Amino acid sequence: MRRSTTATLLAALACAAPVLASAMHATHPRGKEPIRAHPPARAALNLLYHGGAVMHHNTTYTIYWVPPGEKIAPTYQRAVTRYLTDVAAAHGTTNNVYGTLTQYTDHGGPVLNESTFGGTTIDTRPFPVAVCKPYPGVKSCITDAQVQAEVASVIADRGWKPNAETLFILLTPKGVGGCERASLMSCAFTSWCAYHSNVGTGTKATLYTFVPYGETAPDGCGIPEHPVGAEADATINTLSHEHRESIGDPFGDAWTDRNGAESSDKCAWSFGRAIGSTRTGRYTNLINGHGYMLQMEWSNAARSCVQRGQ
């Protein structure tokens, strides 16, 4: 779900990423994807257009923040990359959960359901000095300000070009949590599973999402089936949620219902009927020939959650 920005400049970015530092600000959330124990209300309220931009075409980059002493299995990274490249290969089709997004428009026209996977990188710099302390179930904790600083640093290091149709996805190892602020108010795995946000708007926008390792807390952010066969399944479901919301409501002023819920929030943790199975689990979506267990997506046309476009 969306997070909004405030006007407090992150001093850390002046050193970490001078090119982007002037645009990066601390954030305070308006909401996040809830954990399974707190599913959203499923009132049949259609999404309303509030005048903001959508992402007509989108490009995604993944950033794995893996300091010394931490690790993420190569199979996990390959599974996430395969998912995003599958979504890119299936662009323009409506037979998966991305298909509903073509219903939503801005002043430049509808979402085109066209995605490109831009690339991936591993950053091994240490986590910053703790601002939020580890809490039950996690061994490390980072704040959104630190997430922003890391994204800015990697963008500057790699020479990537942020804009209003590019999404940077930050992923962390198992056992790494995150909180809204150092006070441990509103944290990963106890309140939410992931969020997406922006810094700046228009041509100076940096769109990003923080997706912690879902299987850190299976009861909070896990899913009932594992068709990929690795611990990436839970993360892929949450990443899909945030990716789709970033497309339909990148700046928090495009498509939400009258209660402020975005498209994927309205269907969180509702998976629908399995349509097939792999050796390791059932799936609800077949994307570019690969099965994934993904939550359903809201459809204004159907006034309900659906598994594919209509």
N, C-alpha and C positions, 0 to 999 in steps of 0.2 A: 504494500500500500504506500501512498505518497508520504513524503516528508517535505516540509517547507524550510526555507532558509531565512536567516536573520542577517543583520548588517554588521556583525562582529567579525572583523578580519582575523584570520588565523595567522599569527605572527610566525608560526613554524614554517609556513609555506614560503616565506620570504627567502629562506635558505634552501628549502627542499626543492622548490620548483618555481624559480623567479618568473618564468614566462607566464605561469597561471596564477601566481600568488595573489595578484590584485583582484582576481575574480572569486577566490575561494573564501567561504564564510562558514562560521559555525552554524549548525542547524538544530532545530527543535522539531520533533515529529508531529504531524497531524494524525498519524496512525501507521500501522504496519500490518503485515500478514499475521493474523492471530495464530496462536498455537492450537492444536487440535482440541484441547479442553475448552476453548472459548470460540467456537465457530460463530460466524456472523449471523444475524437474522436474515432469513431468506425471503423477505417480503417481495412480492412481484412488482417492484417499482422499476420501471425502465430507466436507463441512463439518459440524462439530459445534457444538452450541449451548452457549455458556459462561455464559449467564444474563443478559447485558446487553441493552440496548435496541436496536431497529432503528428506522428512520425509516418510519413507516406511510405518511404523506404527506410530500412534501418540496417546499420552495420554494428556488429557486436565484437568486442575484444574481451578476453578473459585474462585476469591478473591473479596469479597464485602467490600469496604472501606466505612464504615458508622460511622462517628464520633458522639459523643453525640450531640443531637439536630437535627440530620439528620435521615432520614429513607428511607428504601426501602421496599415496600410491600412484604409480604411472597408470594403472588400470582406471583409477578414478578420473584422472585428467583426460585420458583417452575417451572415456564414456561421455564426459561433459562436452568435449570437442566434437565427438560424433553427433551428439544431440543437436548442437548448434549448426553443424554442417548439414545435417539432415533437414533441419528447418529451412536452411538456405536453399537446398536442392529442391525442396517441395514448394518453393515460393509460387504464388499465384493460384494454388489449389485451395479448395474449400473443404476437403474431406478430413480435416483435423481441427483441433481447438483454436488454431489461429484464423480459421476461415470466418468466424463471426466478426472479426475486426474490420472487415470491409464494409460493414454497416455504418461505420463511424467516420465522420468527415470533419474538415475545418474549412476555412475560406479558400483553401487551395485545392479542395477535392477530397475524395475518400482515402482511407488507408488502402494501399495497394497490395498489402500482404507480400511484400518483397523484402527478403532479408539476405544479408551478406555476412559471412564470418570473416572478420578482418585479421585475426591472429591471436596468439596467446603468448604469455611470458611468465617466468617464475622469478620472483624477487626474493632474495635471501637476506636482505637487510634485517637487523633485529627489530623486534617490536619496540616501540618507544617506552620510555620509563612509564611505569604503570600510572594511569590516571584513574581508571576504575579498577578496583581490586577484584581478584578472582572470587567467584561466588560458588555455591554448591553445584557440582557437575561440570565446572570448567576450571582449567588451570591458568588461563590467560584471559584478559579482557581488554578490549579496545573501544574507544568512543567514536561517535560519528565524526568528530573533528579529526581524529587520527585516521579514520577511513578516508576522509577527504584529502588529507595531506599525503597519504600513500598513493592514492589515485593520481594526484597532481604530479608527484615525484616520478612515477612510472611513465606517465604521459610525456613528461619533459625528457626523461632519459631515453625513451624509445622513439621520440620524434613523431608520436601519433598526433592526429589532428582532431581535437574535440569539436563538435558542432551539434546542431539541434536534431540530427538524425543518427547519432552515434552513441552507443551505450557501452560503458565500461563496467565489467562485472568483476567484483573483488571476491575471491574465495579464500578461505583460511583452513588450516588443518583441524582435525578432530580435537575437541576439547577447548577450542578457542571461542570465547563468547564475546558479547559486545553489549554496551549499554548506551542509552540516550545521553547520559551525563555521568560524571564521576560519582554521583550520589547513589548509583546502582538503581536508579529509577528506570523502569521499562527496559528489560534486558532480553537478549536472545535466549531462547529455549524456555524461559519462564513466562514471557509476555508475547513474544513474536518469533517468527522463524527467519524473516528477511525483510528488507525494505528497498525501495528505490527513491531517488531524489535527484535534484539538479542544483547546480551552482551557476548563476548567471542565466541569461535568456538569449534567444535569437542566435546570431552568429558567434557569440561569445559563450554559449552554453557548454557546460560539462554535465552530461547525464551519466549517472552511475547507479549501481545497485550493490548492496552488500549481502552476500549469500553465505552464511556460515555453514559448516559441515552438518547436514541434517541429522545424520545418525549419531551425533553427539548426544541427542536426547530423543530416542525413538518414540517415546510416549508423547512428546510434544510436537515433533516435526517429522516423524517417520510416516511411512505409507504402508498399506496392507500387503502389497505385492512387490516383487523385485525382478521384473523381467530382464533388466540389464544384467543382473547376476552379480552386482557389486554394490558397495555401500553408496554409490553415486545415485541410486534410484531416488532416494528422498530429496537429495540436493537438486536433481534435475526437475522434479515436480515443483519445488519452490522457485527455482530459477525460471521455469516456464511461467509461473504466476507473475513474477516481477517483470519478465521480458514483455509479456503481453500487456501488462498495465503501463509499462513505459511507452509502448507504442500508442496506446489509446488515450493516455493522459500524462504526457511527459513532464508537464509543468504544473500539474494540479489544477488547471483551469479549463480543461477540455470536457471530458465525459465522466460524470459521476451521477449517482442517483441523488434524490433530494436529501438523503441522509449523509451524503458524502462518500458512499461506498463506490469503489471502482469496479470495473467489470469482473476481475478475478476474485475480488473480496466477496462478491455476492455468491460465489460458488465454491469458496474455499472448503476443502476436505470432502467435497461431494464428487465422487469419481464416476458414477454411473455404471453401466453394464460393461463387463469385459468383452472384447471382441475377438480375443485369441490368446495364445499363451506361448511362451518360450520354455526352454528346459528348466528355468528357474522361477518362473512366475507368470501370472496373467497380465495382459495389457489392455488399455482402453483406447489407445491411439496407435496407428501404424503410420509412421512418417518416413518416407523414403525407404520403405522396406524393413524398418526396424520398429519393434514394439516398445511402447513406453506407457507407464502407469501415470497418467496426468489427470488432474482435477478437471471438471467441466468448466465451461466458459459461459458468461451471460450472453444471451441473444435478445436484443430488443424486438426482433421480428417474432420470436417465439414467446416472449415474455417469460422466459425460464432459462435454466441452465441446460446447456446442450454439449454433446461431445464433438460436434463438428459444425461447420457453417450452415446456416439456413436463413 
